């Protein structure tokens, strides 16, 4: 069977059973199990500091009523962060390269923020569709434009995360394939290509963390508009 560069994005199966659920559950194994003490070792201290930092960054712009979203947004941030980073390891599968999964995360949360605004402050939420001081002839056009921009928000969330991770994985595979191919022909070029591959891998680690943060940050901004 001929393998293509896009085969790495195919969900692995075992006896016809998709293993994507196991891929999603595996990051939770990296989190420490509950103990009788709050802090047991340096790893727990580091994770506690990271969770506190993430929660503080996400909840600072929001009012107190929105702080009930802190467990959801923080858990989503840790899930995306660990899943993206684990996907950079060799012979692993990255579930967040699947648009269906990212849309399954983005659409319900975006819809929840929208319904929260319509329930708590319907006038203000609907007022976002029409900027103040709009000329009367432009009112129908602006309402259509703002409604379209509102409805494509979950699509933009899912596509942004999928596209960035997919492009990074493809670049890593292309450059690694070139380095292996050039090794017996031009060793010096192959070594140079390998050094570029190492730099690209470091860049992809940063991209994996940034994209997880941007995904959750945009959701928190959508929540801020509706609370």
MODELLER restraints for C-alpha pairs under 7 A, 6 or more apart:
rsr = mdl.restraints
at = mdl.atoms
rsr.add(forms.Gaussian(group=physical.xy_distance, feature=features.Distance(at['CA:5:A'], at['CA:170:A']), mean=6.92, stdev=0.5))
rsr.add(forms.Gaussian(group=physical.xy_distance, feature=features.Distance(at['CA:9:A'], at['CA:97:A']), mean=6.72, stdev=0.5))
rsr.add(forms.Gaussian(group=physical.xy_distance, feature=features.Distance(at['CA:11:A'], at['CA:18:A']), mean=6.56, stdev=0.5))
rsr.add(forms.Gaussian(group=physical.xy_distance, feature=features.Distance(at['CA:11:A'], at['CA:19:A']), mean=6.95, stdev=0.5))
rsr.add(forms.Gaussian(group=physical.xy_distance, feature=features.Distance(at['CA:11:A'], at['CA:20:A']), mean=6.25, stdev=0.5))
rsr.add(forms.Gaussian(group=physical.xy_distance, feature=features.Distance(at['CA:12:A'], at['CA:18:A']), mean=5.99, stdev=0.5))
rsr.add(forms.Gaussian(group=physical.xy_distance, feature=features.Distance(at['CA:12:A'], at['CA:19:A']), mean=5.64, stdev=0.5))
rsr.add(forms.Gaussian(group=physical.xy_distance, feature=features.Distance(at['CA:12:A'], at['CA:20:A']), mean=7.00, stdev=0.5))
rsr.add(forms.Gaussian(group=physical.xy_distance, feature=features.Distance(at['CA:13:A'], at['CA:19:A']), mean=5.38, stdev=0.5))
rsr.add(forms.Gaussian(group=physical.xy_distance, feature=features.Distance(at['CA:20:A'], at['CA:95:A']), mean=6.53, stdev=0.5))
rsr.add(forms.Gaussian(group=physical.xy_distance, feature=features.Distance(at['CA:23:A'], at['CA:95:A']), mean=6.85, stdev=0.5))
rsr.add(forms.Gaussian(group=physical.xy_distance, feature=features.Distance(at['CA:24:A'], at['CA:95:A']), mean=6.98, stdev=0.5))
rsr.add(forms.Gaussian(group=physical.xy_distance, feature=features.Distance(at['CA:27:A'], at['CA:79:A']), mean=6.90, stdev=0.5))
rsr.add(forms.Gaussian(group=physical.xy_distance, feature=features.Distance(at['CA:27:A'], at['CA:82:A']), mean=5.76, stdev=0.5))
rsr.add(forms.Gaussian(group=physical.xy_distance, feature=features.Distance(at['CA:27:A'], at['CA:83:A']), mean=6.28, stdev=0.5))
rsr.add(forms.Gaussian(group=physical.xy_distance, feature=features.Distance(at['CA:32:A'], at['CA:44:A']), mean=6.82, stdev=0.5))
rsr.add(forms.Gaussian(group=physical.xy_distance, feature=features.Distance(at['CA:39:A'], at['CA:45:A']), mean=6.09, stdev=0.5))
rsr.add(forms.Gaussian(group=physical.xy_distance, feature=features.Distance(at['CA:54:A'], at['CA:74:A']), mean=6.76, stdev=0.5))
rsr.add(forms.Gaussian(group=physical.xy_distance, feature=features.Distance(at['CA:55:A'], at['CA:70:A']), mean=6.47, stdev=0.5))
rsr.add(forms.Gaussian(group=physical.xy_distance, feature=features.Distance(at['CA:55:A'], at['CA:74:A']), mean=6.12, stdev=0.5))
rsr.add(forms.Gaussian(group=physical.xy_distance, feature=features.Distance(at['CA:58:A'], at['CA:217:A']), mean=6.50, stdev=0.5))
rsr.add(forms.Gaussian(group=physical.xy_distance, feature=features.Distance(at['CA:58:A'], at['CA:220:A']), mean=6.52, stdev=0.5))
rsr.add(forms.Gaussian(group=physical.xy_distance, feature=features.Distance(at['CA:59:A'], at['CA:67:A']), mean=6.36, stdev=0.5))
rsr.add(forms.Gaussian(group=physical.xy_distance, feature=features.Distance(at['CA:59:A'], at['CA:70:A']), mean=6.88, stdev=0.5))
rsr.add(forms.Gaussian(group=physical.xy_distance, feature=features.Distance(at['CA:62:A'], at['CA:224:A']), mean=5.74, stdev=0.5))
rsr.add(forms.Gaussian(group=physical.xy_distance, feature=features.Distance(at['CA:66:A'], at['CA:227:A']), mean=6.86, stdev=0.5))
rsr.add(forms.Gaussian(group=physical.xy_distance, feature=features.Distance(at['CA:73:A'], at['CA:216:A']), mean=6.35, stdev=0.5))
rsr.add(forms.Gaussian(group=physical.xy_distance, feature=features.Distance(at['CA:77:A'], at['CA:212:A']), mean=6.05, stdev=0.5))
rsr.add(forms.Gaussian(group=physical.xy_distance, feature=features.Distance(at['CA:77:A'], at['CA:213:A']), mean=6.51, stdev=0.5))
rsr.add(forms.Gaussian(group=physical.xy_distance, feature=features.Distance(at['CA:77:A'], at['CA:216:A']), mean=6.15, stdev=0.5))
rsr.add(forms.Gaussian(group=physical.xy_distance, feature=features.Distance(at['CA:80:A'], at['CA:212:A']), mean=5.35, stdev=0.5))
rsr.add(forms.Gaussian(group=physical.xy_distance, feature=features.Distance(at['CA:81:A'], at['CA:208:A']), mean=6.79, stdev=0.5))
rsr.add(forms.Gaussian(group=physical.xy_distance, feature=features.Distance(at['CA:81:A'], at['CA:209:A']), mean=5.70, stdev=0.5))
rsr.add(forms.Gaussian(group=physical.xy_distance, feature=features.Distance(at['CA:81:A'], at['CA:212:A']), mean=5.44, stdev=0.5))
rsr.add(forms.Gaussian(group=physical.xy_distance, feature=features.Distance(at['CA:83:A'], at['CA:94:A']), mean=6.59, stdev=0.5))
rsr.add(forms.Gaussian(group=physical.xy_distance, feature=features.Distance(at['CA:84:A'], at['CA:94:A']), mean=6.51, stdev=0.5))
rsr.add(forms.Gaussian(group=physical.xy_distance, feature=features.Distance(at['CA:84:A'], at['CA:96:A']), mean=6.79, stdev=0.5))
rsr.add(forms.Gaussian(group=physical.xy_distance, feature=features.Distance(at['CA:84:A'], at['CA:208:A']), mean=5.30, stdev=0.5))
rsr.add(forms.Gaussian(group=physical.xy_distance, feature=features.Distance(at['CA:85:A'], at['CA:205:A']), mean=6.53, stdev=0.5))
rsr.add(forms.Gaussian(group=physical.xy_distance, feature=features.Distance(at['CA:85:A'], at['CA:208:A']), mean=6.18, stdev=0.5))
rsr.add(forms.Gaussian(group=physical.xy_distance, feature=features.Distance(at['CA:87:A'], at['CA:93:A']), mean=5.53, stdev=0.5))
rsr.add(forms.Gaussian(group=physical.xy_distance, feature=features.Distance(at['CA:87:A'], at['CA:94:A']), mean=4.40, stdev=0.5))
rsr.add(forms.Gaussian(group=physical.xy_distance, feature=features.Distance(at['CA:96:A'], at['CA:102:A']), mean=6.20, stdev=0.5))
rsr.add(forms.Gaussian(group=physical.xy_distance, feature=features.Distance(at['CA:96:A'], at['CA:162:A']), mean=6.40, stdev=0.5))
rsr.add(forms.Gaussian(group=physical.xy_distance, feature=features.Distance(at['CA:97:A'], at['CA:162:A']), mean=4.82, stdev=0.5))
rsr.add(forms.Gaussian(group=physical.xy_distance, feature=features.Distance(at['CA:97:A'], at['CA:165:A']), mean=6.02, stdev=0.5))
rsr.add(forms.Gaussian(group=physical.xy_distance, feature=features.Distance(at['CA:97:A'], at['CA:166:A']), mean=5.75, stdev=0.5))
rsr.add(forms.Gaussian(group=physical.xy_distance, feature=features.Distance(at['CA:98:A'], at['CA:162:A']), mean=6.41, stdev=0.5))
rsr.add(forms.Gaussian(group=physical.xy_distance, feature=features.Distance(at['CA:99:A'], at['CA:158:A']), mean=6.18, stdev=0.5))
rsr.add(forms.Gaussian(group=physical.xy_distance, feature=features.Distance(at['CA:99:A'], at['CA:159:A']), mean=6.63, stdev=0.5))
rsr.add(forms.Gaussian(group=physical.xy_distance, feature=features.Distance(at['CA:99:A'], at['CA:162:A']), mean=5.83, stdev=0.5))
rsr.add(forms.Gaussian(group=physical.xy_distance, feature=features.Distance(at['CA:102:A'], at['CA:158:A']), mean=4.77, stdev=0.5))
rsr.add(forms.Gaussian(group=physical.xy_distance, feature=features.Distance(at['CA:103:A'], at['CA:154:A']), mean=6.85, stdev=0.5))
rsr.add(forms.Gaussian(group=physical.xy_distance, feature=features.Distance(at['CA:103:A'], at['CA:155:A']), mean=6.79, stdev=0.5))
rsr.add(forms.Gaussian(group=physical.xy_distance, feature=features.Distance(at['CA:103:A'], at['CA:158:A']), mean=5.03, stdev=0.5))
rsr.add(forms.Gaussian(group=physical.xy_distance, feature=features.Distance(at['CA:106:A'], at['CA:154:A']), mean=5.26, stdev=0.5))
rsr.add(forms.Gaussian(group=physical.xy_distance, feature=features.Distance(at['CA:106:A'], at['CA:157:A']), mean=6.30, stdev=0.5))
rsr.add(forms.Gaussian(group=physical.xy_distance, feature=features.Distance(at['CA:106:A'], at['CA:158:A']), mean=6.24, stdev=0.5))
rsr.add(forms.Gaussian(group=physical.xy_distance, feature=features.Distance(at['CA:107:A'], at['CA:154:A']), mean=5.14, stdev=0.5))
rsr.add(forms.Gaussian(group=physical.xy_distance, feature=features.Distance(at['CA:110:A'], at['CA:154:A']), mean=6.27, stdev=0.5))
rsr.add(forms.Gaussian(group=physical.xy_distance, feature=features.Distance(at['CA:110:A'], at['CA:219:A']), mean=6.71, stdev=0.5))
rsr.add(forms.Gaussian(group=physical.xy_distance, feature=features.Distance(at['CA:113:A'], at['CA:222:A']), mean=6.53, stdev=0.5))
rsr.add(forms.Gaussian(group=physical.xy_distance, feature=features.Distance(at['CA:113:A'], at['CA:223:A']), mean=5.15, stdev=0.5))
rsr.add(forms.Gaussian(group=physical.xy_distance, feature=features.Distance(at['CA:113:A'], at['CA:226:A']), mean=6.51, stdev=0.5))
rsr.add(forms.Gaussian(group=physical.xy_distance, feature=features.Distance(at['CA:114:A'], at['CA:226:A']), mean=6.59, stdev=0.5))
rsr.add(forms.Gaussian(group=physical.xy_distance, feature=features.Distance(at['CA:116:A'], at['CA:226:A']), mean=6.52, stdev=0.5))
rsr.add(forms.Gaussian(group=physical.xy_distance, feature=features.Distance(at['CA:117:A'], at['CA:125:A']), mean=5.78, stdev=0.5))
rsr.add(forms.Gaussian(group=physical.xy_distance, feature=features.Distance(at['CA:117:A'], at['CA:226:A']), mean=4.03, stdev=0.5))
rsr.add(forms.Gaussian(group=physical.xy_distance, feature=features.Distance(at['CA:117:A'], at['CA:227:A']), mean=5.88, stdev=0.5))
rsr.add(forms.Gaussian(group=physical.xy_distance, feature=features.Distance(at['CA:118:A'], at['CA:125:A']), mean=6.06, stdev=0.5))
rsr.add(forms.Gaussian(group=physical.xy_distance, feature=features.Distance(at['CA:125:A'], at['CA:226:A']), mean=6.16, stdev=0.5))
rsr.add(forms.Gaussian(group=physical.xy_distance, feature=features.Distance(at['CA:129:A'], at['CA:143:A']), mean=5.46, stdev=0.5))
rsr.add(forms.Gaussian(group=physical.xy_distance, feature=features.Distance(at['CA:129:A'], at['CA:146:A']), mean=5.19, stdev=0.5))
rsr.add(forms.Gaussian(group=physical.xy_distance, feature=features.Distance(at['CA:129:A'], at['CA:147:A']), mean=6.38, stdev=0.5))
rsr.add(forms.Gaussian(group=physical.xy_distance, feature=features.Distance(at['CA:130:A'], at['CA:142:A']), mean=6.54, stdev=0.5))
rsr.add(forms.Gaussian(group=physical.xy_distance, feature=features.Distance(at['CA:130:A'], at['CA:143:A']), mean=5.85, stdev=0.5))
rsr.add(forms.Gaussian(group=physical.xy_distance, feature=features.Distance(at['CA:157:A'], at['CA:215:A']), mean=6.36, stdev=0.5))
rsr.add(forms.Gaussian(group=physical.xy_distance, feature=features.Distance(at['CA:161:A'], at['CA:211:A']), mean=6.18, stdev=0.5))
rsr.add(forms.Gaussian(group=physical.xy_distance, feature=features.Distance(at['CA:168:A'], at['CA:204:A']), mean=6.22, stdev=0.5))
rsr.add(forms.Gaussian(group=physical.xy_distance, feature=features.Distance(at['CA:172:A'], at['CA:197:A']), mean=6.61, stdev=0.5))
rsr.add(forms.Gaussian(group=physical.xy_distance, feature=features.Distance(at['CA:175:A'], at['CA:193:A']), mean=6.86, stdev=0.5))
rsr.add(forms.Gaussian(group=physical.xy_distance, feature=features.Distance(at['CA:175:A'], at['CA:197:A']), mean=6.28, stdev=0.5))
rsr.add(forms.Gaussian(group=physical.xy_distance, feature=features.Distance(at['CA:176:A'], at['CA:197:A']), mean=6.72, stdev=0.5))
rsr.add(forms.Gaussian(group=physical.xy_distance, feature=features.Distance(at['CA:179:A'], at['CA:190:A']), mean=4.71, stdev=0.5))
rsr.add(forms.Gaussian(group=physical.xy_distance, feature=features.Distance(at['CA:179:A'], at['CA:193:A']), mean=5.59, stdev=0.5))
rsr.add(forms.Gaussian(group=physical.xy_distance, feature=features.Distance(at['CA:179:A'], at['CA:194:A']), mean=6.01, stdev=0.5))
rsr.add(forms.Gaussian(group=physical.xy_distance, feature=features.Distance(at['CA:182:A'], at['CA:189:A']), mean=6.94, stdev=0.5))
rsr.add(forms.Gaussian(group=physical.xy_distance, feature=features.Distance(at['CA:182:A'], at['CA:190:A']), mean=5.27, stdev=0.5))
rsr.add(forms.Gaussian(group=physical.xy_distance, feature=features.Distance(at['CA:183:A'], at['CA:190:A']), mean=5.14, stdev=0.5))
